[in-house]
Amino acid sequence: MLRSGKVDMLTETTDSYLKKDFLFTNPFLSNSIIIIMRTRSSYVNNIEELKNNHD
């Protein structure tokens, strides 16, 4: 999906096999949990708010 341009964001490790084909930036965010949302969705403050959300 990265090669075809179908993704906007990629989370990877520093030892990724993709490093031979792509340039990676230095990390600008470090977090154990990341919530990626649709633009039309309501803002989510934390993981607990997703508990019963089946959207």
PAVOMI-932759 format. One record per atom (N, C-alpha, C): chain; atom name; x, y, z. Coordinates in steps of 0.001 Angstrom, whole numbers. Layout:
% residues N
<pt><kette>A</kette><atom>CA</atom><px>X</px><py>Y</py><pz>Z</pz></pt>
...
***
This chain:
% residues 55
<pt><kette>A</kette><atom>N</atom><px>829</px><py>-1194</py><pz>0</pz></pt>
<pt><kette>A</kette><atom>CA</atom><px>0</px><py>0</py><pz>0</pz></pt>
<pt><kette>A</kette><atom>C</atom><px>874</px><py>1258</py><pz>0</pz></pt>
<pt><kette>A</kette><atom>N</atom><px>2018</px><py>1210</py><pz>654</pz></pt>
<pt><kette>A</kette><atom>CA</atom><px>2934</px><py>2349</py><pz>662</pz></pt>
<pt><kette>A</kette><atom>C</atom><px>3435</px><py>2631</py><pz>-752</pz></pt>
<pt><kette>A</kette><atom>N</atom><px>3802</px><py>1608</py><pz>-1445</pz></pt>
<pt><kette>A</kette><atom>CA</atom><px>4323</px><py>1773</py><pz>-2805</pz></pt>
<pt><kette>A</kette><atom>C</atom><px>3264</px><py>2344</py><pz>-3758</pz></pt>
<pt><kette>A</kette><atom>N</atom><px>2007</px><py>2009</py><pz>-3563</pz></pt>
<pt><kette>A</kette><atom>CA</atom><px>951</px><py>2497</py><pz>-4463</pz></pt>
<pt><kette>A</kette><atom>C</atom><px>356</px><py>3833</py><pz>-4023</pz></pt>
<pt><kette>A</kette><atom>N</atom><px>793</px><py>4358</py><pz>-2867</pz></pt>
<pt><kette>A</kette><atom>CA</atom><px>286</px><py>5651</py><pz>-2399</pz></pt>
<pt><kette>A</kette><atom>C</atom><px>-1073</px><py>5578</py><pz>-1734</pz></pt>
<pt><kette>A</kette><atom>N</atom><px>-1505</px><py>4388</py><pz>-1299</pz></pt>
<pt><kette>A</kette><atom>CA</atom><px>-2815</px><py>4219</py><pz>-678</pz></pt>
<pt><kette>A</kette><atom>C</atom><px>-2815</px><py>4478</py><pz>825</pz></pt>
<pt><kette>A</kette><atom>N</atom><px>-1656</px><py>4732</py><pz>1420</pz></pt>
<pt><kette>A</kette><atom>CA</atom><px>-1587</px><py>5041</py><pz>2852</pz></pt>
<pt><kette>A</kette><atom>C</atom><px>-1012</px><py>6444</py><pz>3041</pz></pt>
<pt><kette>A</kette><atom>N</atom><px>-1462</px><py>7136</py><pz>4083</pz></pt>
<pt><kette>A</kette><atom>CA</atom><px>-991</px><py>8478</py><pz>4401</pz></pt>
<pt><kette>A</kette><atom>C</atom><px>46</px><py>8472</py><pz>5517</pz></pt>
<pt><kette>A</kette><atom>N</atom><px>84</px><py>7394</py><pz>6267</pz></pt>
<pt><kette>A</kette><atom>CA</atom><px>950</px><py>7338</py><pz>7434</pz></pt>
<pt><kette>A</kette><atom>C</atom><px>1439</px><py>5910</py><pz>7614</pz></pt>
<pt><kette>A</kette><atom>N</atom><px>2666</px><py>5775</py><pz>8084</pz></pt>
<pt><kette>A</kette><atom>CA</atom><px>3230</px><py>4453</py><pz>8282</pz></pt>
<pt><kette>A</kette><atom>C</atom><px>3957</px><py>4420</py><pz>9616</pz></pt>
<pt><kette>A</kette><atom>N</atom><px>3682</px><py>3418</py><pz>10412</pz></pt>
<pt><kette>A</kette><atom>CA</atom><px>4444</px><py>3216</py><pz>11639</pz></pt>
<pt><kette>A</kette><atom>C</atom><px>5383</px><py>2048</py><pz>11384</pz></pt>
<pt><kette>A</kette><atom>N</atom><px>6623</px><py>2231</py><pz>11712</pz></pt>
<pt><kette>A</kette><atom>CA</atom><px>7633</px><py>1219</py><pz>11420</pz></pt>
<pt><kette>A</kette><atom>C</atom><px>8708</px><py>1216</py><pz>12488</pz></pt>
<pt><kette>A</kette><atom>N</atom><px>9504</px><py>193</py><pz>12481</pz></pt>
<pt><kette>A</kette><atom>CA</atom><px>10656</px><py>132</py><pz>13360</pz></pt>
<pt><kette>A</kette><atom>C</atom><px>11888</px><py>606</py><pz>12599</pz></pt>
<pt><kette>A</kette><atom>N</atom><px>12955</px><py>878</py><pz>13297</pz></pt>
<pt><kette>A</kette><atom>CA</atom><px>14167</px><py>1377</py><pz>12656</pz></pt>
<pt><kette>A</kette><atom>C</atom><px>14896</px><py>309</py><pz>11843</pz></pt>
<pt><kette>A</kette><atom>N</atom><px>14589</px><py>-942</py><pz>12074</pz></pt>
<pt><kette>A</kette><atom>CA</atom><px>15250</px><py>-2011</py><pz>11314</pz></pt>
<pt><kette>A</kette><atom>C</atom><px>14369</px><py>-2540</py><pz>10185</pz></pt>
<pt><kette>A</kette><atom>N</atom><px>13527</px><py>-1700</py><pz>9638</pz></pt>
<pt><kette>A</kette><atom>CA</atom><px>12559</px><py>-2088</py><pz>8616</pz></pt>
<pt><kette>A</kette><atom>C</atom><px>13230</px><py>-2513</py><pz>7312</pz></pt>
<pt><kette>A</kette><atom>N</atom><px>12686</px><py>-3528</py><pz>6683</pz></pt>
<pt><kette>A</kette><atom>CA</atom><px>13159</px><py>-3944</py><pz>5365</pz></pt>
<pt><kette>A</kette><atom>C</atom><px>12814</px><py>-2901</py><pz>4304</pz></pt>
<pt><kette>A</kette><atom>N</atom><px>11908</px><py>-1978</py><pz>4631</pz></pt>
<pt><kette>A</kette><atom>CA</atom><px>11512</px><py>-927</py><pz>3686</pz></pt>
<pt><kette>A</kette><atom>C</atom><px>12575</px><py>156</py><pz>3526</pz></pt>
<pt><kette>A</kette><atom>N</atom><px>13557</px><py>180</py><pz>4417</pz></pt>
<pt><kette>A</kette><atom>CA</atom><px>14591</px><py>1212</py><pz>4360</pz></pt>
<pt><kette>A</kette><atom>C</atom><px>15392</px><py>1174</py><pz>3064</pz></pt>
<pt><kette>A</kette><atom>N</atom><px>15413</px><py>25</py><pz>2388</pz></pt>
<pt><kette>A</kette><atom>CA</atom><px>16161</px><py>-45</py><pz>1136</pz></pt>
<pt><kette>A</kette><atom>C</atom><px>15442</px><py>692</py><pz>4</pz></pt>
<pt><kette>A</kette><atom>N</atom><px>14135</px><py>891</py><pz>129</pz></pt>
<pt><kette>A</kette><atom>CA</atom><px>13350</px><py>1550</py><pz>-919</pz></pt>
<pt><kette>A</kette><atom>C</atom><px>12809</px><py>2925</py><pz>-541</pz></pt>
<pt><kette>A</kette><atom>N</atom><px>12747</px><py>3239</py><pz>760</pz></pt>
<pt><kette>A</kette><atom>CA</atom><px>12149</px><py>4485</py><pz>1212</pz></pt>
<pt><kette>A</kette><atom>C</atom><px>13047</px><py>5185</py><pz>2218</pz></pt>
<pt><kette>A</kette><atom>N</atom><px>12956</px><py>6510</py><pz>2256</pz></pt>
<pt><kette>A</kette><atom>CA</atom><px>13677</px><py>7297</py><pz>3254</pz></pt>
<pt><kette>A</kette><atom>C</atom><px>12747</px><py>7542</py><pz>4432</pz></pt>
<pt><kette>A</kette><atom>N</atom><px>13218</px><py>7302</py><pz>5631</pz></pt>
<pt><kette>A</kette><atom>CA</atom><px>12427</px><py>7518</py><pz>6834</pz></pt>
<pt><kette>A</kette><atom>C</atom><px>12899</px><py>8780</py><pz>7545</pz></pt>
<pt><kette>A</kette><atom>N</atom><px>11971</px><py>9561</py><pz>8073</pz></pt>
<pt><kette>A</kette><atom>CA</atom><px>12315</px><py>10730</py><pz>8870</pz></pt>
<pt><kette>A</kette><atom>C</atom><px>12669</px><py>10283</py><pz>10284</pz></pt>
<pt><kette>A</kette><atom>N</atom><px>13257</px><py>11178</py><pz>11041</pz></pt>
<pt><kette>A</kette><atom>CA</atom><px>13440</px><py>10909</py><pz>12460</pz></pt>
<pt><kette>A</kette><atom>C</atom><px>12073</px><py>10918</py><pz>13116</pz></pt>
<pt><kette>A</kette><atom>N</atom><px>11864</px><py>10110</py><pz>14146</pz></pt>
<pt><kette>A</kette><atom>CA</atom><px>10551</px><py>10093</py><pz>14813</pz></pt>
<pt><kette>A</kette><atom>C</atom><px>10195</px><py>11472</py><pz>15367</pz></pt>
<pt><kette>A</kette><atom>N</atom><px>8952</px><py>11879</py><pz>15157</pz></pt>
<pt><kette>A</kette><atom>CA</atom><px>8494</px><py>13142</py><pz>15740</pz></pt>
<pt><kette>A</kette><atom>C</atom><px>7444</px><py>12888</py><pz>16803</pz></pt>
<pt><kette>A</kette><atom>N</atom><px>7076</px><py>11631</py><pz>17003</pz></pt>
<pt><kette>A</kette><atom>CA</atom><px>6099</px><py>11262</py><pz>18011</pz></pt>
<pt><kette>A</kette><atom>C</atom><px>6454</px><py>9882</py><pz>18529</pz></pt>
<pt><kette>A</kette><atom>N</atom><px>6416</px><py>9729</py><pz>19826</pz></pt>
<pt><kette>A</kette><atom>CA</atom><px>6665</px><py>8429</py><pz>20426</pz></pt>
<pt><kette>A</kette><atom>C</atom><px>5541</px><py>8155</py><pz>21414</pz></pt>
<pt><kette>A</kette><atom>N</atom><px>4746</px><py>7135</py><pz>21127</pz></pt>
<pt><kette>A</kette><atom>CA</atom><px>3593</px><py>6823</py><pz>21951</pz></pt>
<pt><kette>A</kette><atom>C</atom><px>3270</px><py>5349</py><pz>21773</pz></pt>
<pt><kette>A</kette><atom>N</atom><px>2896</px><py>4685</py><pz>22837</pz></pt>
<pt><kette>A</kette><atom>CA</atom><px>2575</px><py>3266</py><pz>22728</pz></pt>
<pt><kette>A</kette><atom>C</atom><px>1212</px><py>3029</py><pz>22077</pz></pt>
<pt><kette>A</kette><atom>N</atom><px>316</px><py>4013</py><pz>22136</pz></pt>
<pt><kette>A</kette><atom>CA</atom><px>-1006</px><py>3894</py><pz>21520</pz></pt>
<pt><kette>A</kette><atom>C</atom><px>-1250</px><py>5122</py><pz>20661</pz></pt>
<pt><kette>A</kette><atom>N</atom><px>-1598</px><py>4887</py><pz>19409</pz></pt>
<pt><kette>A</kette><atom>CA</atom><px>-1936</px><py>5971</py><pz>18495</pz></pt>
<pt><kette>A</kette><atom>C</atom><px>-3322</px><py>5696</py><pz>17946</pz></pt>
<pt><kette>A</kette><atom>N</atom><px>-4171</px><py>6694</py><pz>17959</pz></pt>
<pt><kette>A</kette><atom>CA</atom><px>-5524</px><py>6567</py><pz>17433</pz></pt>
<pt><kette>A</kette><atom>C</atom><px>-5590</px><py>7388</py><pz>16149</pz></pt>
<pt><kette>A</kette><atom>N</atom><px>-5845</px><py>6728</py><pz>15023</pz></pt>
<pt><kette>A</kette><atom>CA</atom><px>-5989</px><py>7408</py><pz>13740</pz></pt>
<pt><kette>A</kette><atom>C</atom><px>-7470</px><py>7404</py><pz>13409</pz></pt>
<pt><kette>A</kette><atom>N</atom><px>-7996</px><py>8604</py><pz>13123</pz></pt>
<pt><kette>A</kette><atom>CA</atom><px>-9440</px><py>8753</py><pz>12957</pz></pt>
<pt><kette>A</kette><atom>C</atom><px>-9787</px><py>9274</py><pz>11573</pz></pt>
<pt><kette>A</kette><atom>N</atom><px>-11007</px><py>8994</py><pz>11149</pz></pt>
<pt><kette>A</kette><atom>CA</atom><px>-11541</px><py>9591</py><pz>9927</pz></pt>
<pt><kette>A</kette><atom>C</atom><px>-11843</px><py>11056</py><pz>10197</pz></pt>
<pt><kette>A</kette><atom>N</atom><px>-11794</px><py>11861</py><pz>9169</pz></pt>
<pt><kette>A</kette><atom>CA</atom><px>-12056</px><py>13292</py><pz>9332</pz></pt>
<pt><kette>A</kette><atom>C</atom><px>-13476</px><py>13551</py><pz>9811</pz></pt>
<pt><kette>A</kette><atom>N</atom><px>-14407</px><py>12741</py><pz>9400</pz></pt>
<pt><kette>A</kette><atom>CA</atom><px>-15812</px><py>12969</py><pz>9763</pz></pt>
<pt><kette>A</kette><atom>C</atom><px>-16174</px><py>12434</py><pz>11158</pz></pt>
<pt><kette>A</kette><atom>N</atom><px>-15244</px><py>11777</py><pz>11828</pz></pt>
<pt><kette>A</kette><atom>CA</atom><px>-15498</px><py>11215</py><pz>13155</pz></pt>
<pt><kette>A</kette><atom>C</atom><px>-15327</px><py>12263</py><pz>14251</pz></pt>
<pt><kette>A</kette><atom>N</atom><px>-15965</px><py>12034</py><pz>15362</pz></pt>
<pt><kette>A</kette><atom>CA</atom><px>-15795</px><py>12892</py><pz>16534</pz></pt>
<pt><kette>A</kette><atom>C</atom><px>-14420</px><py>12660</py><pz>17137</pz></pt>
<pt><kette>A</kette><atom>N</atom><px>-13870</px><py>13688</py><pz>17776</pz></pt>
<pt><kette>A</kette><atom>CA</atom><px>-12550</px><py>13595</py><pz>18393</pz></pt>
<pt><kette>A</kette><atom>C</atom><px>-12560</px><py>12575</py><pz>19533</pz></pt>
<pt><kette>A</kette><atom>N</atom><px>-11495</px><py>11799</py><pz>19633</pz></pt>
<pt><kette>A</kette><atom>CA</atom><px>-11351</px><py>10791</py><pz>20682</pz></pt>
<pt><kette>A</kette><atom>C</atom><px>-10196</px><py>11214</py><pz>21582</pz></pt>
<pt><kette>A</kette><atom>N</atom><px>-10473</px><py>11393</py><pz>22872</pz></pt>
<pt><kette>A</kette><atom>CA</atom><px>-9459</px><py>11823</py><pz>23832</pz></pt>
<pt><kette>A</kette><atom>C</atom><px>-8567</px><py>10691</py><pz>24308</pz></pt>
<pt><kette>A</kette><atom>N</atom><px>-9150</px><py>9487</py><pz>24423</pz></pt>
<pt><kette>A</kette><atom>CA</atom><px>-8377</px><py>8363</py><pz>24943</pz></pt>
<pt><kette>A</kette><atom>C</atom><px>-8983</px><py>7044</py><pz>24488</pz></pt>
<pt><kette>A</kette><atom>N</atom><px>-8294</px><py>5975</py><pz>24735</pz></pt>
<pt><kette>A</kette><atom>CA</atom><px>-8703</px><py>4646</py><pz>24277</pz></pt>
<pt><kette>A</kette><atom>C</atom><px>-10025</px><py>4193</py><pz>24903</pz></pt>
<pt><kette>A</kette><atom>N</atom><px>-10308</px><py>4655</py><pz>26100</pz></pt>
<pt><kette>A</kette><atom>CA</atom><px>-11556</px><py>4280</py><pz>26779</pz></pt>
<pt><kette>A</kette><atom>C</atom><px>-12779</px><py>4748</py><pz>26001</pz></pt>
<pt><kette>A</kette><atom>N</atom><px>-12679</px><py>5864</py><pz>25307</pz></pt>
<pt><kette>A</kette><atom>CA</atom><px>-13809</px><py>6368</py><pz>24532</pz></pt>
<pt><kette>A</kette><atom>C</atom><px>-14135</px><py>5463</py><pz>23340</pz></pt>
<pt><kette>A</kette><atom>N</atom><px>-13237</px><py>4606</py><pz>22956</pz></pt>
<pt><kette>A</kette><atom>CA</atom><px>-13462</px><py>3695</py><pz>21829</pz></pt>
<pt><kette>A</kette><atom>C</atom><px>-14075</px><py>2374</py><pz>22272</pz></pt>
<pt><kette>A</kette><atom>N</atom><px>-14165</px><py>2165</py><pz>23548</pz></pt>
<pt><kette>A</kette><atom>CA</atom><px>-14592</px><py>887</py><pz>24112</pz></pt>
<pt><kette>A</kette><atom>C</atom><px>-15866</px><py>333</py><pz>23469</pz></pt>
<pt><kette>A</kette><atom>N</atom><px>-16902</px><py>1123</py><pz>23347</pz></pt>
<pt><kette>A</kette><atom>CA</atom><px>-18171</px><py>640</py><pz>22805</pz></pt>
<pt><kette>A</kette><atom>C</atom><px>-18493</px><py>1247</py><pz>21435</pz></pt>
<pt><kette>A</kette><atom>N</atom><px>-17505</px><py>1842</py><pz>20785</pz></pt>
<pt><kette>A</kette><atom>CA</atom><px>-17718</px><py>2461</py><pz>19494</pz></pt>
<pt><kette>A</kette><atom>C</atom><px>-17502</px><py>1433</py><pz>18397</pz></pt>
<pt><kette>A</kette><atom>N</atom><px>-18520</px><py>1183</py><pz>17602</pz></pt>
<pt><kette>A</kette><atom>CA</atom><px>-18431</px><py>212</py><pz>16512</pz></pt>
<pt><kette>A</kette><atom>C</atom><px>-18572</px><py>884</py><pz>15176</pz></pt>
<pt><kette>A</kette><atom>N</atom><px>-18138</px><py>2125</py><pz>15066</pz></pt>
<pt><kette>A</kette><atom>CA</atom><px>-18243</px><py>2912</py><pz>13834</pz></pt>
<pt><kette>A</kette><atom>C</atom><px>-17342</px><py>2427</py><pz>12752</pz></pt>
***
